[in-house]
Amino acid sequence: MYSKEEIRKIKTEFWSSFGQFSQLKRERIGYPKKWMLYKTDIKGLELKFDFLEKNAIVTIEIDPKNSKSEDYIYKIKLLQDELVSPEGYELFFENQVLKENFKQVYRVFFEKAKLSYRNKNQWPDIFNFFFDHMMVLESFVIENVDILKA
């Protein structure tokens, strides 16, 4: 079992290492160093990396308080054929998810089971899963920003 301080240190090291991995890989393929994440240009729609239990997820999160949230979900479902996992993972839709901070969101996400940031041996798998699937979500948002906003 880890103490809270040990978990905090592992999380910090994990996210720092992933950030370095992402920057280098994005630069190598000609993309900006930083992910879009919060800067989608679509109010109430964000891209995120996260963990659920012992599963890694890459997600589009939509604030249900936004007046267009239902419209975003509808349009994403219509366009979901563009959201193809490079590794064959299924795309999931979840309504009204209650996050750890008690905020409710809609989620559209890819998930890879049995991965934990606490296990450094799994970091390469997590990094590659996160990177490959966020590229899919980011490209989707960039290519469909006008449709989603309309």
C-alpha positions as CSV (number, residue, x, y, z in Angstrom):
1,M,0.0,0.0,0.0
2,Y,1.2,3.5,-0.8
3,S,1.0,6.6,1.4
4,K,-0.8,9.7,0.0
5,E,2.6,11.3,-0.4
6,E,4.0,8.3,-2.3
7,I,1.0,8.3,-4.6
8,R,1.4,12.0,-5.2
9,K,5.0,11.5,-6.2
10,I,4.3,8.6,-8.5
11,K,1.5,10.6,-10.2
12,T,3.8,13.6,-10.6
13,E,6.5,11.5,-12.1
14,F,4.1,9.7,-14.4
15,W,2.5,12.9,-15.8
16,S,5.9,14.6,-16.2
17,S,7.3,11.5,-18.0
18,F,4.2,11.3,-20.2
19,G,4.5,15.0,-21.0
20,Q,8.1,14.6,-22.2
21,F,7.2,11.5,-24.2
22,S,4.3,13.3,-25.9
23,Q,6.2,16.5,-26.7
24,L,9.0,14.5,-28.3
25,K,6.7,12.3,-30.3
26,R,4.5,15.2,-31.4
27,E,7.5,17.2,-32.6
28,R,8.8,14.2,-34.5
29,I,5.6,13.9,-36.5
30,G,5.3,17.7,-37.0
31,Y,2.6,18.6,-34.5
32,P,2.6,21.3,-31.9
33,K,4.3,20.2,-28.6
34,K,1.2,20.6,-26.5
35,W,-2.1,18.8,-26.7
36,M,-5.3,20.8,-27.4
37,L,-7.1,19.4,-24.3
38,Y,-9.0,22.5,-22.9
39,K,-8.4,24.7,-25.9
40,T,-10.9,22.9,-28.3
41,D,-12.6,26.2,-29.3
42,I,-15.9,24.5,-28.3
43,K,-17.5,25.7,-25.1
44,G,-18.1,22.9,-22.6
45,L,-16.1,20.3,-24.5
46,E,-12.6,19.2,-23.4
47,L,-10.2,16.3,-24.1
48,K,-8.6,14.5,-21.2
49,F,-6.4,11.6,-20.2
50,D,-7.5,9.8,-17.1
51,F,-7.7,6.6,-15.1
52,L,-10.8,4.7,-13.9
53,E,-10.0,2.1,-11.3
54,K,-7.2,0.2,-13.1
55,N,-8.1,1.3,-16.6
56,A,-6.6,4.0,-18.7
57,I,-9.0,6.2,-20.7
58,V,-8.7,8.9,-23.3
59,T,-11.9,11.0,-23.4
60,I,-14.0,13.8,-24.7
61,E,-15.7,15.3,-21.7
62,I,-18.8,17.4,-22.2
63,D,-20.3,19.6,-19.5
64,P,-24.0,18.7,-19.3
65,K,-24.7,22.2,-18.0
66,N,-23.8,23.6,-21.4
67,S,-26.9,24.3,-23.4
68,K,-25.4,22.6,-26.5
69,S,-24.2,19.4,-24.7
70,E,-27.0,17.2,-26.0
71,D,-26.3,18.5,-29.5
72,Y,-22.6,17.7,-29.1
73,I,-23.4,14.1,-28.2
74,Y,-25.8,13.7,-31.0
75,K,-23.3,15.0,-33.6
76,I,-20.5,12.9,-32.2
77,K,-22.7,9.8,-32.5
78,L,-23.5,10.8,-36.1
79,L,-19.8,11.2,-36.8
80,Q,-18.5,8.3,-34.7
81,D,-17.2,6.3,-37.7
82,E,-14.4,8.9,-37.8
83,L,-13.4,7.9,-34.3
84,V,-11.5,4.7,-35.0
85,S,-9.1,3.2,-32.5
86,P,-5.7,2.4,-34.1
87,E,-5.6,-0.7,-31.9
88,G,-9.3,-1.8,-32.3
89,Y,-10.6,-0.5,-28.9
90,E,-14.3,0.2,-28.7
91,L,-15.6,3.8,-28.4
92,F,-17.9,4.2,-25.3
93,F,-20.5,6.8,-24.6
94,E,-21.5,7.5,-20.9
95,N,-24.1,10.0,-19.8
96,Q,-24.0,11.9,-16.5
97,V,-20.7,10.4,-15.1
98,L,-20.0,11.7,-11.6
99,K,-16.3,12.4,-11.3
100,E,-14.1,12.3,-8.2
101,N,-14.5,16.1,-7.8
102,F,-18.4,15.6,-7.9
103,K,-18.7,17.3,-11.2
104,Q,-21.0,15.6,-13.7
105,V,-19.9,15.1,-17.3
106,Y,-20.8,13.2,-20.4
107,R,-18.0,11.1,-21.7
108,V,-17.0,9.7,-25.1
109,F,-13.9,7.6,-24.6
110,F,-11.5,4.8,-25.5
111,E,-10.5,2.5,-22.6
112,K,-7.6,0.1,-22.1
113,A,-8.1,-2.3,-19.1
114,K,-5.7,-3.4,-16.4
115,L,-3.3,-0.5,-16.5
116,S,-2.1,1.5,-13.6
117,Y,0.2,4.5,-13.4
118,R,1.5,3.0,-10.1
119,N,3.2,0.2,-12.1
120,K,6.2,1.8,-13.9
121,N,6.5,-1.4,-16.1
122,Q,3.2,-0.4,-17.6
123,W,4.1,3.1,-18.4
124,P,5.2,2.5,-22.0
125,D,1.9,0.8,-22.8
126,I,0.0,3.6,-21.1
127,F,2.0,6.3,-22.9
128,N,1.4,4.7,-26.3
129,F,-2.3,4.1,-25.6
130,F,-2.8,7.7,-24.4
131,F,-0.8,9.2,-27.3
132,D,-2.4,7.1,-30.1
133,H,-5.9,7.6,-28.9
134,M,-5.6,11.3,-28.1
135,M,-4.4,11.8,-31.6
136,V,-7.6,10.3,-32.8
137,L,-9.8,12.5,-30.6
138,E,-7.8,15.6,-31.2
139,S,-7.9,15.1,-35.0
140,F,-11.6,14.5,-34.8
141,V,-12.3,17.7,-32.9
142,I,-10.1,19.8,-35.2
143,E,-11.7,18.3,-38.4
144,N,-15.3,18.7,-37.0
145,V,-15.1,21.9,-34.9
146,D,-17.4,23.8,-37.2
147,I,-20.0,21.0,-37.3
148,L,-19.9,20.5,-33.5
149,K,-20.2,24.3,-32.9
150,A,-23.1,24.8,-35.4
